[in-house]
């Protein structure tokens, strides 16, 4: 009896491991990726296999960081993007800034990084570099894409302190806001990153003694097979009309947490000017929504209690707090125009046209305020 039980247990374990491996291989396929909901692929009518714009970025594209929790891996290559040796999207650069170079650093989450754009030069940082070099042809202008997928303002603050400050930027742009809202819709306390429950469980597992039961529990919590099966089961059972998420963090608390982080980052960057642009999303834009975009917002409204109201309240409170603190804010509500033209691929990611329009608006604001006319900061000294 004992031998039969052990044999059955071993067989079940091998089957489960096989299913886990097969699921992870399947989720690396072209029609999957890091998004939980499929993108609106009609946004890319001329691109062959547009799903690869999203599926080329997977969980394997990220690596663990003891400070920011995760960062995107350096030296990645795909059909639509590359990361350099420093982990930034785009061409290679150096920590030491060349003499005479005016260096701009763009911080933010996946929208700043360009998740949804079809090339490095078509992201917001890539477009900004092209626009500003054309405006100031006699200047050596570099725009570093320091966006990191999923980052909130808390992670951006740590990231700036550790890795961005040594670059000696002359101007910093924060293109963010939505991830802070999204994290506080899911978490029970403000200031935590996205998926804080999973991060907490992994941390607890790392400090516990390596007992078999705890190791098994940790494995099950991180199982892609169980997560994928639960997702497919929910689709099979049909949509639930009740909101699956009832947030507990008030919008004012989210705004206050974001403002604290931005003020702290501004003090770290001083005397460099830190500009802020809250990223446009379908639920907060003056653009008339295309039918596909309206469906995106409707799905979020059904999933999160008072989603659109909470997002709007938080964004308004953030902008009001930033202006009261004297920080330069670029309002992007009209950057995408007003026509019901499809620009968003999902709840927060957009394509090349939207990135271009946003970059044009930001560049206009900087040119109007003469933000780039000052002399660049001296390069960092070699140690």
C-alpha positions as CSV (number, residue, x, y, z in Angstrom):
1,X,0.0,0.0,0.0
2,X,2.8,2.4,0.9
3,X,4.6,1.6,-2.4
4,X,1.5,2.1,-4.4
5,X,0.8,5.4,-2.6
6,X,4.3,6.7,-3.2
7,X,4.2,5.6,-6.8
8,X,0.9,7.4,-7.4
9,X,2.3,10.5,-5.7
10,X,5.4,10.5,-7.8
11,X,3.3,9.9,-11.0
12,X,1.0,12.8,-10.1
13,X,4.0,15.1,-9.4
14,X,5.5,14.3,-12.7
15,X,2.3,14.9,-14.6
16,X,1.9,18.3,-12.8
17,X,5.5,19.3,-13.5
18,X,4.9,18.3,-17.2
19,X,1.8,20.4,-17.4
20,X,3.6,23.3,-15.7
21,X,6.4,23.1,-18.2
22,X,4.0,22.8,-21.2
23,X,2.0,25.8,-20.0
24,X,5.1,28.0,-19.6
25,X,6.2,27.0,-23.1
26,X,2.7,27.7,-24.5
27,X,2.6,31.1,-22.8
28,X,5.7,32.1,-24.6
29,X,3.9,31.6,-27.9
30,X,3.1,34.4,-30.3
31,X,-0.5,34.8,-29.3
32,X,0.2,35.1,-25.6
33,X,2.6,37.4,-23.7
34,X,2.7,39.5,-20.6
35,X,-0.7,41.0,-21.0
36,X,-3.6,39.3,-19.3
37,X,-6.1,40.5,-22.0
38,X,-5.4,40.4,-25.7
39,X,-4.5,43.7,-27.3
40,X,-6.7,45.4,-29.9
41,X,-4.7,44.1,-32.9
42,X,-6.7,46.1,-35.4
43,X,-4.5,49.0,-34.2
44,X,-1.8,47.6,-36.4
45,X,-3.4,46.9,-39.8
46,X,-0.1,47.0,-41.8
47,X,2.0,45.0,-39.4
48,X,2.5,41.3,-40.0
49,X,1.8,39.2,-36.8
50,X,1.1,42.3,-34.6
51,X,0.5,40.1,-31.6
52,X,4.3,39.8,-31.3
53,X,4.5,43.5,-30.4
54,X,3.1,42.4,-27.0
55,X,4.1,38.7,-26.7
56,X,7.8,39.4,-27.3
57,X,7.8,40.9,-23.8
58,X,7.3,38.0,-21.3
59,X,8.0,37.3,-17.7
60,X,11.4,36.0,-18.8
61,X,12.2,39.5,-20.0
62,X,12.3,40.7,-16.4
63,X,14.9,39.9,-13.8
64,X,14.7,40.1,-10.0
65,X,16.0,43.3,-8.3
66,X,16.4,43.4,-4.5
67,X,15.5,47.1,-4.6
68,X,12.9,47.8,-7.3
69,X,11.6,44.1,-7.2
70,X,12.2,43.7,-10.9
71,X,13.8,45.4,-13.9
72,X,13.8,44.5,-17.6
73,X,16.9,42.5,-18.7
74,X,19.7,44.2,-20.6
75,X,20.8,43.1,-24.0
76,X,17.4,41.8,-25.2
77,X,16.7,41.6,-28.9
78,X,13.4,41.1,-30.6
79,X,11.6,42.0,-33.8
80,X,10.2,45.3,-32.3
81,X,12.7,46.3,-29.6
82,X,16.1,46.0,-28.1
83,X,17.6,46.9,-24.7
84,X,21.2,48.1,-24.3
85,X,23.8,47.0,-21.8
86,X,22.4,49.3,-19.2
87,X,18.9,47.8,-19.5
88,X,17.4,50.8,-21.3
89,X,15.3,50.4,-24.4
90,X,17.2,51.7,-27.5
91,X,20.7,52.2,-28.6
92,X,23.8,51.9,-26.4
93,X,24.8,54.7,-24.2
94,X,27.3,55.3,-21.4
95,X,26.9,56.3,-17.8
96,X,29.5,59.0,-18.3
97,X,27.9,61.8,-20.3
98,X,30.0,63.2,-23.1
99,X,31.0,66.9,-22.9
100,X,28.4,69.2,-24.3
101,X,25.6,66.6,-24.4
102,X,22.1,67.6,-23.1
103,X,20.7,64.4,-21.6
104,X,17.0,63.9,-21.0
105,X,15.8,60.9,-19.1
106,X,12.2,59.6,-19.4
107,X,10.9,57.6,-16.4
108,X,7.7,55.7,-16.1
109,X,6.1,52.3,-16.6
110,X,5.4,50.2,-19.7
111,X,3.7,53.1,-21.6
112,X,6.9,55.2,-21.2
113,X,9.0,52.2,-22.2
114,X,6.9,51.9,-25.3
115,X,4.9,48.7,-24.8
116,X,2.7,48.8,-27.9
117,X,5.1,50.8,-30.2
118,X,6.6,49.0,-33.1
119,X,10.2,50.3,-32.9
120,X,12.5,51.9,-30.4
121,X,12.5,55.2,-32.3
122,X,8.7,55.2,-32.3
123,X,8.3,55.3,-28.5
124,X,7.7,58.6,-26.8
125,X,11.5,58.9,-25.8
126,X,12.5,57.9,-29.3
127,X,10.1,60.5,-30.9
128,X,11.3,63.2,-28.5
129,X,14.9,62.7,-29.4
130,X,14.1,63.0,-33.1
131,X,11.9,66.1,-32.6
132,X,14.3,67.9,-30.4
133,X,17.3,67.2,-32.5
134,X,15.4,68.7,-35.5
135,X,14.4,71.7,-33.4
136,X,18.0,72.3,-32.1
137,X,20.3,70.9,-34.9
138,X,23.3,72.5,-33.3
139,X,22.8,70.7,-30.0
140,X,23.9,67.2,-28.9
141,X,20.6,66.0,-27.4
142,X,20.1,62.5,-26.1
143,X,16.8,61.1,-24.7
144,X,17.3,58.0,-22.5
145,X,14.3,55.7,-22.3
146,X,14.5,54.6,-18.6
147,X,10.9,53.4,-18.5
148,X,10.4,50.1,-16.7
149,X,7.4,47.8,-17.3
150,X,5.0,47.9,-14.4
151,X,6.8,50.5,-12.3
152,X,4.9,52.8,-9.9
153,X,6.3,56.1,-8.6
154,X,7.8,54.3,-5.5
155,X,9.9,52.1,-7.8
156,X,10.8,55.0,-10.0
157,X,12.1,57.0,-7.0
158,X,14.4,54.1,-6.0
159,X,15.4,53.5,-9.6
160,X,16.4,57.2,-10.0
161,X,18.4,57.2,-6.8
162,X,20.3,54.0,-7.7
163,X,20.8,54.1,-11.4
164,X,19.6,57.3,-13.1
165,X,21.3,60.0,-11.0
166,X,24.8,58.8,-12.0
167,X,23.8,59.5,-15.6
168,X,23.8,63.3,-14.8
169,X,20.6,64.1,-16.7
170,X,19.9,67.7,-17.5
171,X,16.1,67.2,-17.6
172,X,13.8,64.5,-16.3
173,X,10.3,63.6,-17.5
174,X,8.0,61.4,-15.5
175,X,5.4,59.9,-17.8
176,X,3.4,57.8,-15.4
177,X,0.5,57.9,-12.9
178,X,-1.7,55.0,-14.1
179,X,0.3,52.2,-12.4
180,X,0.0,54.0,-9.1
181,X,-3.8,54.0,-9.6
182,X,-3.9,50.4,-10.7
183,X,-1.7,49.2,-7.9
184,X,-4.0,50.9,-5.3
185,X,-7.0,49.3,-7.0
186,X,-5.6,45.9,-6.3
187,X,-3.6,46.3,-3.0
188,X,-4.8,46.9,0.5
189,X,-2.3,49.7,1.2
190,X,-1.0,52.6,-0.8
191,X,2.6,52.7,-2.1
192,X,3.0,49.0,-2.9
193,X,4.0,47.9,-6.4
194,X,1.7,45.9,-8.7
195,X,1.0,42.3,-7.5
196,X,2.2,43.1,-4.0
197,X,0.6,39.9,-2.6
198,X,2.8,37.7,-4.8
199,X,5.9,39.7,-4.0
200,X,5.1,39.4,-0.3
201,X,4.6,35.7,-0.5
202,X,7.9,35.3,-2.3
203,X,9.7,37.4,0.3
204,X,8.2,35.3,3.1
205,X,9.2,32.1,1.4
206,X,12.8,33.4,1.0
207,X,13.3,33.9,4.8
208,X,11.6,30.7,5.9
209,X,13.4,27.5,6.6
210,X,13.3,25.2,3.5
211,X,10.6,22.8,4.6
212,X,8.9,20.6,2.0
213,X,5.4,21.9,2.7
214,X,6.4,25.5,2.5
215,X,8.4,24.9,-0.7
216,X,5.4,23.1,-2.2
217,X,3.0,26.0,-1.2
218,X,5.4,28.5,-2.8
219,X,5.6,26.5,-6.0
220,X,1.8,26.3,-6.2
221,X,1.4,30.0,-5.6
222,X,3.8,30.7,-8.6
223,X,2.3,28.0,-10.8
224,X,1.5,29.3,-14.3
225,X,-0.5,26.2,-15.0
226,X,-2.9,26.8,-12.1
227,X,-3.2,30.5,-12.9
228,X,-3.8,29.8,-16.6
229,X,-6.4,27.0,-15.7
230,X,-8.3,29.4,-13.4
231,X,-8.4,32.0,-16.1
232,X,-9.7,29.6,-18.7
233,X,-12.3,28.2,-16.2
234,X,-13.6,31.7,-15.6
235,X,-14.0,32.3,-19.3
236,X,-15.9,29.0,-19.6
237,X,-18.3,29.8,-16.8
238,X,-19.1,33.1,-18.4
239,X,-18.7,36.7,-17.2
240,X,-19.7,37.7,-13.7
241,X,-21.7,41.0,-13.6
242,X,-20.4,41.8,-10.1
243,X,-17.1,43.7,-9.8
244,X,-14.3,41.3,-9.0
245,X,-12.3,44.1,-7.3
246,X,-13.6,46.4,-4.6
247,X,-10.7,48.8,-3.8
248,X,-10.1,49.9,-0.2
249,X,-7.4,52.6,-0.8
250,X,-9.1,56.0,-1.2
251,X,-8.2,58.0,-4.4
252,X,-6.9,60.9,-2.2
253,X,-4.4,58.5,-0.5
254,X,-3.2,57.3,-3.9
255,X,-2.7,60.9,-5.0
256,X,-0.9,61.8,-1.8
257,X,1.5,58.8,-2.0
258,X,2.3,59.7,-5.7
259,X,2.9,63.3,-4.8
260,X,5.3,62.4,-1.9
261,X,7.4,60.2,-4.3
262,X,7.5,62.9,-7.0
263,X,8.6,65.6,-4.5
264,X,11.3,63.3,-3.1
265,X,12.5,62.5,-6.6
266,X,12.5,66.2,-7.4
267,X,14.7,66.9,-4.4
268,X,17.1,64.2,-5.4
269,X,17.3,65.6,-8.9
270,X,17.7,69.3,-7.9
271,X,18.7,71.6,-9.4
272,X,17.6,69.6,-12.5
273,X,13.9,70.3,-13.4
274,X,11.6,67.3,-13.2
275,X,8.6,67.5,-15.5
276,X,5.5,65.4,-15.1
277,X,3.0,64.2,-17.7
278,X,0.2,61.9,-16.5
279,X,-0.2,59.3,-19.2
280,X,-3.4,59.3,-21.2
281,X,-5.6,56.2,-20.8
282,X,-9.0,55.4,-22.4
283,X,-10.8,56.1,-19.1
284,X,-9.3,59.6,-18.8
285,X,-9.0,61.4,-22.1
286,X,-11.0,64.0,-23.9
287,X,-10.7,62.0,-27.1
288,X,-14.0,60.4,-28.2
289,X,-13.5,56.7,-27.7
290,X,-13.5,54.3,-30.6
291,X,-15.9,51.4,-30.2
292,X,-13.0,49.1,-29.3
293,X,-11.7,51.6,-26.7
294,X,-15.2,51.9,-25.2
295,X,-15.4,48.2,-24.8
296,X,-12.0,48.2,-23.0
297,X,-13.3,50.8,-20.4
298,X,-16.6,48.9,-20.1
299,X,-14.7,45.7,-19.2
300,X,-12.7,47.5,-16.5
301,X,-15.9,49.1,-15.1
302,X,-17.4,45.6,-14.7
303,X,-14.2,44.3,-13.1
304,X,-13.4,47.2,-10.7
305,X,-15.9,49.0,-8.6
306,X,-16.3,52.6,-9.9
307,X,-13.1,52.3,-12.0
308,X,-13.5,55.3,-14.2
309,X,-14.6,57.6,-11.3
310,X,-11.7,56.5,-9.1
311,X,-9.2,57.0,-11.9
312,X,-10.5,60.5,-12.8
313,X,-10.6,61.6,-9.1
314,X,-7.1,60.4,-8.5
315,X,-5.7,62.0,-11.7
316,X,-7.3,65.3,-10.8
317,X,-6.0,65.2,-7.3
318,X,-2.5,64.4,-8.5
319,X,-2.4,67.2,-11.0
320,X,-3.8,69.7,-8.4
321,X,-1.1,68.6,-5.9
322,X,1.7,68.9,-8.4
323,X,0.7,72.4,-9.5
324,X,0.3,73.5,-5.9
325,X,3.8,72.2,-5.2
326,X,5.1,74.3,-8.1
327,X,6.1,71.4,-10.3
328,X,5.8,71.7,-14.1
329,X,3.0,69.6,-15.4
330,X,2.2,68.9,-19.0
331,X,-1.5,68.3,-19.6
332,X,-2.1,65.6,-22.2
333,X,-5.8,65.3,-22.2
334,X,-6.1,66.9,-25.7
335,X,-2.9,65.5,-27.1
336,X,-4.7,62.7,-28.9
337,X,-7.3,65.0,-30.5
338,X,-11.0,64.5,-30.1
339,X,-11.9,62.2,-33.1
340,X,-13.1,58.6,-32.3
341,X,-10.0,57.2,-33.9
342,X,-8.6,54.0,-32.5
343,X,-5.3,54.6,-30.7
344,X,-5.3,52.4,-27.6
345,X,-4.4,48.7,-27.6
346,X,-5.8,48.1,-24.1
347,X,-6.6,49.9,-20.9
348,X,-3.3,51.9,-20.9
349,X,-1.1,51.0,-23.9
350,X,-1.2,52.8,-27.2
351,X,0.4,52.5,-30.6
352,X,2.8,54.5,-32.7
353,X,0.4,57.3,-33.7
354,X,-0.6,58.1,-30.1
355,X,3.1,58.1,-29.1
356,X,3.9,60.5,-31.8
357,X,1.1,62.9,-30.8
358,X,2.1,62.8,-27.2
359,X,5.8,63.4,-28.0
360,X,4.8,66.4,-30.2
361,X,2.8,67.9,-27.3
362,X,5.7,67.4,-24.8
363,X,8.3,68.8,-27.2
364,X,6.1,71.9,-27.8
365,X,5.8,72.5,-24.1
366,X,9.5,72.3,-23.6
367,X,10.3,74.6,-26.6
368,X,7.7,77.1,-25.4
369,X,9.2,77.2,-21.9
370,X,12.8,77.2,-23.2
371,X,13.5,74.1,-21.1
372,X,16.4,73.0,-23.3
373,X,18.2,76.4,-23.6
374,X,20.3,76.1,-20.5
375,X,23.8,74.6,-20.6
376,X,24.1,70.9,-19.9
377,X,25.4,69.7,-16.5
378,X,29.0,68.7,-16.4
379,X,29.7,65.0,-17.0
380,X,30.2,62.7,-14.0
381,X,33.8,62.4,-13.0
382,X,35.6,59.1,-13.5
383,X,36.3,57.2,-10.3
